[in-house]
Amino acid sequence: MDVDDISLHAKSLLRQAGLSHIPKPAFFGVIALTLCMLLFGIWHFWPQPNEDFSTALAAQSQRSSSSVSASTNESAGNNTAGSEQADSRMIVVDVEGAVEHPGLVELESGSRVGDAVRAAGGLLPDAVAASVNLAQRLEDGVQIVIAREGEIQDPVQSGALGSASGGATPSQGAQAASSKININTASAEELQKLSGIGPSLSERIVEYRENNGRFSRIEDLQNVSGIGETRFANLKDKICI
């Protein structure tokens, strides 16, 4: 088929479609526009070969970032928990003297003398707060002795902190300096050194202490049968707790 035959065949098709009256420039413009739209549709809707790979790569990167962040947070949490555990160690100290509830108290590591005094119920009205350094840090096993008015004989010994590892405690040093008998720690024989305290009365003091606990103040000695106001008046300057 030569060129003339093709031209005749094209004209025949145009006549059949009712387009023979369209000018050639307009006809070719329509053809060109149709081709452009066809190419745009192919370009826009044709599957991109790397689209799935890019999506998968982005998702994998996001998961990796999330894993690193979670690992970092977990490590920080473990470090925080370890620090809290180290800071939450407890110590036990002995608070004696002019406080509401003498005896052992449990405190957090790093606590100070003032914290121990508060844990023991606070100071009594006749306590000498200046006999101790309330800001001093505490160690496990120490003893704190809060002096009463009139009891301080040696400012170096009175109210100091005593170590449980050995040696004389501050209460022993104060007792030796003042020559007073500690009614919470003295034996029946030692109590008999007090004027007016014989074997029978000293045994009652020890028995009362064993049944009711330590004396909170020297005035509590009057709770022992046989010790009235007169006898206590003669003893109060010779005893301590």
C-alpha positions as protocol buffer text, in pm:
chain_id: "A"
residue {
  index: 1
  type: MET
  ca { x: 0 y: 0 z: 0 }
}
residue {
  index: 2
  type: ASP
  ca { x: 154 y: 331 z: -112 }
}
residue {
  index: 3
  type: VAL
  ca { x: 107 y: 683 z: 31 }
}
residue {
  index: 4
  type: ASP
  ca { x: -186 y: 765 z: -194 }
}
residue {
  index: 5
  type: ASP
  ca { x: -374 y: 461 z: -84 }
}
residue {
  index: 6
  type: ILE
  ca { x: -316 y: 552 z: 282 }
}
residue {
  index: 7
  type: SER
  ca { x: -438 y: 908 z: 223 }
}
residue {
  index: 8
  type: LEU
  ca { x: -752 y: 785 z: 47 }
}
residue {
  index: 9
  type: HIS
  ca { x: -818 y: 538 z: 326 }
}
residue {
  index: 10
  type: ALA
  ca { x: -780 y: 809 z: 593 }
}
residue {
  index: 11
  type: LYS
  ca { x: -1015 y: 1043 z: 408 }
}
residue {
  index: 12
  type: SER
  ca { x: -1270 y: 764 z: 382 }
}
residue {
  index: 13
  type: LEU
  ca { x: -1254 y: 705 z: 759 }
}
residue {
  index: 14
  type: LEU
  ca { x: -1297 y: 1078 z: 829 }
}
residue {
  index: 15
  type: ARG
  ca { x: -1603 y: 1092 z: 607 }
}
residue {
  index: 16
  type: GLN
  ca { x: -1755 y: 794 z: 781 }
}
residue {
  index: 17
  type: ALA
  ca { x: -1691 y: 956 z: 1122 }
}
residue {
  index: 18
  type: GLY
  ca { x: -1835 y: 1287 z: 1005 }
}
residue {
  index: 19
  type: LEU
  ca { x: -1505 y: 1466 z: 1058 }
}
residue {
  index: 20
  type: SER
  ca { x: -1414 y: 1541 z: 697 }
}
residue {
  index: 21
  type: HIS
  ca { x: -1517 y: 1905 z: 738 }
}
residue {
  index: 22
  type: ILE
  ca { x: -1260 y: 1965 z: 1026 }
}
residue {
  index: 23
  type: PRO
  ca { x: -957 y: 2161 z: 912 }
}
residue {
  index: 24
  type: LYS
  ca { x: -632 y: 1971 z: 913 }
}
residue {
  index: 25
  type: PRO
  ca { x: -459 y: 2196 z: 1172 }
}
residue {
  index: 26
  type: ALA
  ca { x: -744 y: 2144 z: 1419 }
}
residue {
  index: 27
  type: PHE
  ca { x: -748 y: 1773 z: 1348 }
}
residue {
  index: 28
  type: PHE
  ca { x: -378 y: 1735 z: 1413 }
}
residue {
  index: 29
  type: GLY
  ca { x: -410 y: 1951 z: 1729 }
}
residue {
  index: 30
  type: VAL
  ca { x: -674 y: 1713 z: 1864 }
}
residue {
  index: 31
  type: ILE
  ca { x: -446 y: 1419 z: 1787 }
}
residue {
  index: 32
  type: ALA
  ca { x: -154 y: 1586 z: 1964 }
}
residue {
  index: 33
  type: LEU
  ca { x: -365 y: 1673 z: 2270 }
}
residue {
  index: 34
  type: THR
  ca { x: -493 y: 1314 z: 2288 }
}
residue {
  index: 35
  type: LEU
  ca { x: -138 y: 1179 z: 2275 }
}
residue {
  index: 36
  type: CYS
  ca { x: -29 y: 1419 z: 2551 }
}
residue {
  index: 37
  type: MET
  ca { x: -314 y: 1312 z: 2777 }
}
residue {
  index: 38
  type: LEU
  ca { x: -235 y: 948 z: 2708 }
}
residue {
  index: 39
  type: LEU
  ca { x: 133 y: 994 z: 2796 }
}
residue {
  index: 40
  type: PHE
  ca { x: 46 y: 1189 z: 3116 }
}
residue {
  index: 41
  type: GLY
  ca { x: -190 y: 912 z: 3226 }
}
residue {
  index: 42
  type: ILE
  ca { x: 76 y: 648 z: 3166 }
}
residue {
  index: 43
  type: TRP
  ca { x: 336 y: 851 z: 3360 }
}
residue {
  index: 44
  type: HIS
  ca { x: 104 y: 932 z: 3651 }
}
residue {
  index: 45
  type: PHE
  ca { x: -61 y: 593 z: 3701 }
}
residue {
  index: 46
  type: TRP
  ca { x: 221 y: 361 z: 3603 }
}
residue {
  index: 47
  type: PRO
  ca { x: 357 y: 181 z: 3922 }
}
residue {
  index: 48
  type: GLN
  ca { x: 686 y: 322 z: 4042 }
}
residue {
  index: 49
  type: PRO
  ca { x: 941 y: 37 z: 4071 }
}
residue {
  index: 50
  type: ASN
  ca { x: 1109 y: 181 z: 4388 }
}
residue {
  index: 51
  type: GLU
  ca { x: 797 y: 299 z: 4576 }
}
residue {
  index: 52
  type: ASP
  ca { x: 759 y: -14 z: 4792 }
}
residue {
  index: 53
  type: PHE
  ca { x: 1130 y: -23 z: 4864 }
}
residue {
  index: 54
  type: SER
  ca { x: 1132 y: 345 z: 4975 }
}
residue {
  index: 55
  type: THR
  ca { x: 827 y: 292 z: 5196 }
}
residue {
  index: 56
  type: ALA
  ca { x: 983 y: -16 z: 5357 }
}
residue {
  index: 57
  type: LEU
  ca { x: 1312 y: 166 z: 5410 }
}
residue {
  index: 58
  type: ALA
  ca { x: 1137 y: 459 z: 5581 }
}
residue {
  index: 59
  type: ALA
  ca { x: 940 y: 223 z: 5808 }
}
residue {
  index: 60
  type: GLN
  ca { x: 1257 y: 33 z: 5902 }
}
residue {
  index: 61
  type: SER
  ca { x: 1437 y: 357 z: 5986 }
}
residue {
  index: 62
  type: GLN
  ca { x: 1146 y: 469 z: 6206 }
}
residue {
  index: 63
  type: ARG
  ca { x: 1146 y: 135 z: 6392 }
}
residue {
  index: 64
  type: SER
  ca { x: 1522 y: 159 z: 6447 }
}
residue {
  index: 65
  type: SER
  ca { x: 1488 y: 511 z: 6589 }
}
residue {
  index: 66
  type: SER
  ca { x: 1209 y: 395 z: 6822 }
}
residue {
  index: 67
  type: SER
  ca { x: 1421 y: 102 z: 6944 }
}
residue {
  index: 68
  type: VAL
  ca { x: 1718 y: 328 z: 7019 }
}
residue {
  index: 69
  type: SER
  ca { x: 1495 y: 576 z: 7205 }
}
residue {
  index: 70
  type: ALA
  ca { x: 1334 y: 297 z: 7412 }
}
residue {
  index: 71
  type: SER
  ca { x: 1674 y: 150 z: 7495 }
}
residue {
  index: 72
  type: THR
  ca { x: 1802 y: 492 z: 7605 }
}
residue {
  index: 73
  type: ASN
  ca { x: 1497 y: 552 z: 7823 }
}
residue {
  index: 74
  type: GLU
  ca { x: 1527 y: 208 z: 7981 }
}
residue {
  index: 75
  type: SER
  ca { x: 1895 y: 264 z: 8057 }
}
residue {
  index: 76
  type: ALA
  ca { x: 1819 y: 602 z: 8212 }
}
residue {
  index: 77
  type: GLY
  ca { x: 1540 y: 444 z: 8416 }
}
residue {
  index: 78
  type: ASN
  ca { x: 1774 y: 173 z: 8544 }
}
residue {
  index: 79
  type: ASN
  ca { x: 2034 y: 433 z: 8642 }
}
residue {
  index: 80
  type: THR
  ca { x: 1769 y: 636 z: 8823 }
}
residue {
  index: 81
  type: ALA
  ca { x: 1641 y: 327 z: 9004 }
}
residue {
  index: 82
  type: GLY
  ca { x: 1998 y: 236 z: 9103 }
}
residue {
  index: 83
  type: SER
  ca { x: 2056 y: 585 z: 9240 }
}
residue {
  index: 84
  type: GLU
  ca { x: 1730 y: 578 z: 9433 }
}
residue {
  index: 85
  type: GLN
  ca { x: 1819 y: 238 z: 9574 }
}
residue {
  index: 86
  type: ALA
  ca { x: 2163 y: 362 z: 9683 }
}
residue {
  index: 87
  type: ASP
  ca { x: 2009 y: 673 z: 9842 }
}
residue {
  index: 88
  type: SER
  ca { x: 1739 y: 473 z: 10023 }
}
residue {
  index: 89
  type: ARG
  ca { x: 1982 y: 281 z: 10249 }
}
residue {
  index: 90
  type: MET
  ca { x: 1874 y: 297 z: 10610 }
}
residue {
  index: 91
  type: ILE
  ca { x: 2078 y: 351 z: 10927 }
}
residue {
  index: 92
  type: VAL
  ca { x: 1995 y: 298 z: 11294 }
}
residue {
  index: 93
  type: VAL
  ca { x: 2105 y: 539 z: 11568 }
}
residue {
  index: 94
  type: ASP
  ca { x: 2046 y: 557 z: 11942 }
}
residue {
  index: 95
  type: VAL
  ca { x: 1890 y: 880 z: 12074 }
}
residue {
  index: 96
  type: GLU
  ca { x: 1915 y: 928 z: 12451 }
}
residue {
  index: 97
  type: GLY
  ca { x: 1866 y: 1204 z: 12703 }
}
residue {
  index: 98
  type: ALA
  ca { x: 1608 y: 1481 z: 12695 }
}
residue {
  index: 99
  type: VAL
  ca { x: 1381 y: 1357 z: 12413 }
}
residue {
  index: 100
  type: GLU
  ca { x: 1024 y: 1234 z: 12423 }
}
residue {
  index: 101
  type: HIS
  ca { x: 1098 y: 876 z: 12317 }
}
residue {
  index: 102
  type: PRO
  ca { x: 1459 y: 771 z: 12386 }
}
residue {
  index: 103
  type: GLY
  ca { x: 1589 y: 464 z: 12208 }
}
residue {
  index: 104
  type: LEU
  ca { x: 1667 y: 338 z: 11861 }
}
residue {
  index: 105
  type: VAL
  ca { x: 1539 y: 519 z: 11552 }
}
residue {
  index: 106
  type: GLU
  ca { x: 1572 y: 423 z: 11186 }
}
residue {
  index: 107
  type: LEU
  ca { x: 1663 y: 694 z: 10935 }
}
residue {
  index: 108
  type: GLU
  ca { x: 1767 y: 728 z: 10573 }
}
residue {
  index: 109
  type: SER
  ca { x: 2136 y: 739 z: 10500 }
}
residue {
  index: 110
  type: GLY
  ca { x: 2262 y: 1097 z: 10500 }
}
residue {
  index: 111
  type: SER
  ca { x: 2022 y: 1212 z: 10774 }
}
residue {
  index: 112
  type: ARG
  ca { x: 2134 y: 1464 z: 11036 }
}
residue {
  index: 113
  type: VAL
  ca { x: 2115 y: 1484 z: 11415 }
}
residue {
  index: 114
  type: GLY
  ca { x: 1808 y: 1705 z: 11391 }
}
residue {
  index: 115
  type: ASP
  ca { x: 1628 y: 1432 z: 11193 }
}
residue {
  index: 116
  type: ALA
  ca { x: 1708 y: 1178 z: 11466 }
}
residue {
  index: 117
  type: VAL
  ca { x: 1578 y: 1412 z: 11737 }
}
residue {
  index: 118
  type: ARG
  ca { x: 1251 y: 1460 z: 11549 }
}
residue {
  index: 119
  type: ALA
  ca { x: 1218 y: 1084 z: 11499 }
}
residue {
  index: 120
  type: ALA
  ca { x: 1257 y: 1042 z: 11876 }
}
residue {
  index: 121
  type: GLY
  ca { x: 961 y: 1272 z: 11941 }
}
residue {
  index: 122
  type: GLY
  ca { x: 1144 y: 1601 z: 11976 }
}
residue {
  index: 123
  type: LEU
  ca { x: 1316 y: 1774 z: 12266 }
}
residue {
  index: 124
  type: LEU
  ca { x: 1178 y: 1790 z: 12619 }
}
residue {
  index: 125
  type: PRO
  ca { x: 1122 y: 2131 z: 12781 }
}
residue {
  index: 126
  type: ASP
  ca { x: 1439 y: 2101 z: 12991 }
}
residue {
  index: 127
  type: ALA
  ca { x: 1657 y: 1990 z: 12698 }
}
residue {
  index: 128
  type: VAL
  ca { x: 1965 y: 2189 z: 12604 }
}
residue {
  index: 129
  type: ALA
  ca { x: 1950 y: 2200 z: 12223 }
}
residue {
  index: 130
  type: ALA
  ca { x: 2296 y: 2355 z: 12202 }
}
residue {
  index: 131
  type: SER
  ca { x: 2446 y: 2043 z: 12359 }
}
residue {
  index: 132
  type: VAL
  ca { x: 2451 y: 1880 z: 12013 }
}
residue {
  index: 133
  type: ASN
  ca { x: 2518 y: 1991 z: 11658 }
}
residue {
  index: 134
  type: LEU
  ca { x: 2178 y: 1938 z: 11496 }
}
residue {
  index: 135
  type: ALA
  ca { x: 2326 y: 1982 z: 11149 }
}
residue {
  index: 136
  type: GLN
  ca { x: 2585 y: 1704 z: 11185 }
}
residue {
  index: 137
  type: ARG
  ca { x: 2546 y: 1409 z: 10947 }
}
residue {
  index: 138
  type: LEU
  ca { x: 2489 y: 1069 z: 11103 }
}
residue {
  index: 139
  type: GLU
  ca { x: 2649 y: 730 z: 11052 }
}
residue {
  index: 140
  type: ASP
  ca { x: 2501 y: 393 z: 11132 }
}
residue {
  index: 141
  type: GLY
  ca { x: 2538 y: 285 z: 11495 }
}
residue {
  index: 142
  type: VAL
  ca { x: 2609 y: 620 z: 11662 }
}
residue {
  index: 143
  type: GLN
  ca { x: 2456 y: 737 z: 11990 }
}
residue {
  index: 144
  type: ILE
  ca { x: 2318 y: 1088 z: 12041 }
}
residue {
  index: 145
  type: VAL
  ca { x: 2282 y: 1218 z: 12396 }
}
residue {
  index: 146
  type: ILE
  ca { x: 2071 y: 1531 z: 12450 }
}
residue {
  index: 147
  type: ALA
  ca { x: 2170 y: 1696 z: 12780 }
}
residue {
  index: 148
  type: ARG
  ca { x: 1927 y: 1846 z: 13028 }
}
residue {
  index: 149
  type: GLU
  ca { x: 1962 y: 2177 z: 13201 }
}
residue {
  index: 150
  type: GLY
  ca { x: 2217 y: 2150 z: 13483 }
}
residue {
  index: 151
  type: GLU
  ca { x: 2367 y: 1826 z: 13350 }
}
residue {
  index: 152
  type: ILE
  ca { x: 2635 y: 1968 z: 13122 }
}
residue {
  index: 153
  type: GLN
  ca { x: 2975 y: 1941 z: 13289 }
}
residue {
  index: 154
  type: ASP
  ca { x: 3209 y: 1908 z: 12993 }
}
residue {
  index: 155
  type: PRO
  ca { x: 3097 y: 2074 z: 12668 }
}
residue {
  index: 156
  type: VAL
  ca { x: 3335 y: 1852 z: 12474 }
}
residue {
  index: 157
  type: GLN
  ca { x: 3180 y: 1532 z: 12605 }
}
residue {
  index: 158
  type: SER
  ca { x: 2819 y: 1631 z: 12659 }
}
residue {
  index: 159
  type: GLY
  ca { x: 2590 y: 1579 z: 12363 }
}
residue {
  index: 160
  type: ALA
  ca { x: 2866 y: 1437 z: 12142 }
}
residue {
  index: 161
  type: LEU
  ca { x: 2816 y: 1147 z: 11904 }
}
residue {
  index: 162
  type: GLY
  ca { x: 2945 y: 811 z: 12024 }
}
residue {
  index: 163
  type: SER
  ca { x: 3053 y: 533 z: 11789 }
}
residue {
  index: 164
  type: ALA
  ca { x: 2924 y: 181 z: 11831 }
}
residue {
  index: 165
  type: SER
  ca { x: 3259 y: 41 z: 11722 }
}
residue {
  index: 166
  type: GLY
  ca { x: 3420 y: 69 z: 12064 }
}
residue {
  index: 167
  type: GLY
  ca { x: 3549 y: 305 z: 12330 }
}
residue {
  index: 168
  type: ALA
  ca { x: 3358 y: 506 z: 12585 }
}
residue {
  index: 169
  type: THR
  ca { x: 3027 y: 652 z: 12468 }
}
residue {
  index: 170
  type: PRO
  ca { x: 2940 y: 1017 z: 12538 }
}
residue {
  index: 171
  type: SER
  ca { x: 2684 y: 909 z: 12800 }
}
residue {
  index: 172
  type: GLN
  ca { x: 2957 y: 721 z: 12987 }
}
residue {
  index: 173
  type: GLY
  ca { x: 3192 y: 1019 z: 12965 }
}
residue {
  index: 174
  type: ALA
  ca { x: 2924 y: 1258 z: 13092 }
}
residue {
  index: 175
  type: GLN
  ca { x: 2830 y: 1017 z: 13370 }
}
residue {
  index: 176
  type: ALA
  ca { x: 3193 y: 985 z: 13481 }
}
residue {
  index: 177
  type: ALA
  ca { x: 3242 y: 1362 z: 13470 }
}
residue {
  index: 178
  type: SER
  ca { x: 2927 y: 1441 z: 13666 }
}
residue {
  index: 179
  type: SER
  ca { x: 2937 y: 1137 z: 13900 }
}
residue {
  index: 180
  type: LYS
  ca { x: 2567 y: 1077 z: 13832 }
}
residue {
  index: 181
  type: ILE
  ca { x: 2404 y: 736 z: 13816 }
}
residue {
  index: 182
  type: ASN
  ca { x: 2221 y: 654 z: 13491 }
}
residue {
  index: 183
  type: ILE
  ca { x: 1896 y: 497 z: 13609 }
}
residue {
  index: 184
  type: ASN
  ca { x: 1841 y: 343 z: 13264 }
}
residue {
  index: 185
  type: THR
  ca { x: 2168 y: 152 z: 13253 }
}
residue {
  index: 186
  type: ALA
  ca { x: 2286 y: 112 z: 13613 }
}
residue {
  index: 187
  type: SER
  ca { x: 2273 y: -233 z: 13772 }
}
residue {
  index: 188
  type: ALA
  ca { x: 2107 y: -299 z: 14107 }
}
residue {
  index: 189
  type: GLU
  ca { x: 2448 y: -280 z: 14278 }
}
residue {
  index: 190
  type: GLU
  ca { x: 2528 y: 54 z: 14116 }
}
residue {
  index: 191
  type: LEU
  ca { x: 2188 y: 195 z: 14217 }
}
residue {
  index: 192
  type: GLN
  ca { x: 2268 y: 112 z: 14580 }
}
residue {
  index: 193
  type: LYS
  ca { x: 2542 y: 374 z: 14570 }
}
residue {
  index: 194
  type: LEU
  ca { x: 2266 y: 633 z: 14582 }
}
residue {
  index: 195
  type: SER
  ca { x: 2173 y: 764 z: 14924 }
}
residue {
  index: 196
  type: GLY
  ca { x: 1857 y: 596 z: 15052 }
}
residue {
  index: 197
  type: ILE
  ca { x: 1854 y: 319 z: 14791 }
}
residue {
  index: 198
  type: GLY
  ca { x: 1898 y: -24 z: 14944 }
}
residue {
  index: 199
  type: PRO
  ca { x: 1898 y: -376 z: 14787 }
}
residue {
  index: 200
  type: SER
  ca { x: 1519 y: -408 z: 14790 }
}
residue {
  index: 201
  type: LEU
  ca { x: 1452 y: -68 z: 14634 }
}
residue {
  index: 202
  type: SER
  ca { x: 1726 y: -106 z: 14373 }
}
residue {
  index: 203
  type: GLU
  ca { x: 1572 y: -440 z: 14268 }
}
residue {
  index: 204
  type: ARG
  ca { x: 1234 y: -272 z: 14229 }
}
residue {
  index: 205
  type: ILE
  ca { x: 1390 y: -4 z: 14008 }
}
residue {
  index: 206
  type: VAL
  ca { x: 1546 y: -268 z: 13782 }
}
residue {
  index: 207
  type: GLU
  ca { x: 1224 y: -469 z: 13776 }
}
residue {
  index: 208
  type: TYR
  ca { x: 1020 y: -160 z: 13685 }
}
residue {
  index: 209
  type: ARG
  ca { x: 1265 y: -81 z: 13403 }
}
residue {
  index: 210
  type: GLU
  ca { x: 1242 y: -434 z: 13266 }
}
residue {
  index: 211
  type: ASN
  ca { x: 861 y: -435 z: 13273 }
}
residue {
  index: 212
  type: ASN
  ca { x: 794 y: -83 z: 13150 }
}
residue {
  index: 213
  type: GLY
  ca { x: 1097 y: 9 z: 12941 }
}
residue {
  index: 214
  type: ARG
  ca { x: 1352 y: 283 z: 12985 }
}
residue {
  index: 215
  type: PHE
  ca { x: 1282 y: 594 z: 13190 }
}
residue {
  index: 216
  type: SER
  ca { x: 1194 y: 886 z: 12963 }
}
residue {
  index: 217
  type: ARG
  ca { x: 1288 y: 1142 z: 13231 }
}
residue {
  index: 218
  type: ILE
  ca { x: 1430 y: 1124 z: 13581 }
}
residue {
  index: 219
  type: GLU
  ca { x: 1092 y: 1225 z: 13732 }
}
residue {
  index: 220
  type: ASP
  ca { x: 954 y: 888 z: 13616 }
}
residue {
  index: 221
  type: LEU
  ca { x: 1158 y: 728 z: 13894 }
}
residue {
  index: 222
  type: GLN
  ca { x: 875 y: 828 z: 14129 }
}
residue {
  index: 223
  type: ASN
  ca { x: 659 y: 566 z: 13956 }
}
residue {
  index: 224
  type: VAL
  ca { x: 864 y: 300 z: 14136 }
}
residue {
  index: 225
  type: SER
  ca { x: 701 y: 185 z: 14459 }
}
residue {
  index: 226
  type: GLY
  ca { x: 889 y: 328 z: 14759 }
}
residue {
  index: 227
  type: ILE
  ca { x: 1017 y: 642 z: 14590 }
}
residue {
  index: 228
  type: GLY
  ca { x: 810 y: 942 z: 14689 }
}
residue {
  index: 229
  type: GLU
  ca { x: 857 y: 1313 z: 14645 }
}
residue {
  index: 230
  type: THR
  ca { x: 1090 y: 1350 z: 14942 }
}
residue {
  index: 231
  type: ARG
  ca { x: 1319 y: 1067 z: 14842 }
}
residue {
  index: 232
  type: PHE
  ca { x: 1320 y: 1179 z: 14479 }
}
residue {
  index: 233
  type: ALA
  ca { x: 1413 y: 1532 z: 14587 }
}
residue {
  index: 234
  type: ASN
  ca { x: 1722 y: 1387 z: 14752 }
}
residue {
  index: 235
  type: LEU
  ca { x: 1809 y: 1182 z: 14441 }
}
residue {
  index: 236
  type: LYS
  ca { x: 1737 y: 1409 z: 14145 }
}
residue {
  index: 237
  type: ASP
  ca { x: 2074 y: 1583 z: 14153 }
}
residue {
  index: 238
  type: LYS
  ca { x: 2256 y: 1248 z: 14160 }
}
residue {
  index: 239
  type: ILE
  ca { x: 2084 y: 1064 z: 13874 }
}
residue {
  index: 240
  type: CYS
  ca { x: 2047 y: 1100 z: 13499 }
}
residue {
  index: 241
  type: ILE
  ca { x: 1913 y: 905 z: 13200 }
}
